[in-house]
Amino acid sequence: MGRDIYLELPVTPWEAALGAHVAVPTLGGKVDLTIPAGSQTGRKLRLQRRGLPGNPPGDQYVVLKIETPPADSDTARDFYRRMEQQLKFNPRRAAGLES
């Protein structure tokens, strides 16, 4: 629709994995948005009637973008190494890009 607007929203890996409530700016002010558990980058969440005003008003789409914390300290690097060992997660394998 011509009155819809889009917002790319940076979220943490734990907000995406576990679900969260975050404040999101809209044209009418901030609203509380529920991020469903298990969300991935690119997931589109719709806020009805929060887009450009008109008859009918548009919707606002919030597109999630997961951002990882930097591994800029020994503590952070050790944490990532523990995650690598314990989670055994390979997104390329799940996408059929690696055996």
Sequence and secondary structure as in RCSB ss.txt:
>XXXX:A:sequence
MGRDIYLELPVTPWEAALGAHVAVPTLGGKVDLTIPAGSQTGRKLRLQRRGLPGNPPGDQYVVLKIETPPADSDT
ARDFYRRMEQQLKFNPRRAAGLES
>XXXX:A:secstr
 TT EEEEEEE HHHHHH EEEEE  TT  EEEEE TT  TT EEEETT SS SSS   EEEEEEE      SHH
HHHHHHHHHHHH   HHHHTTS  
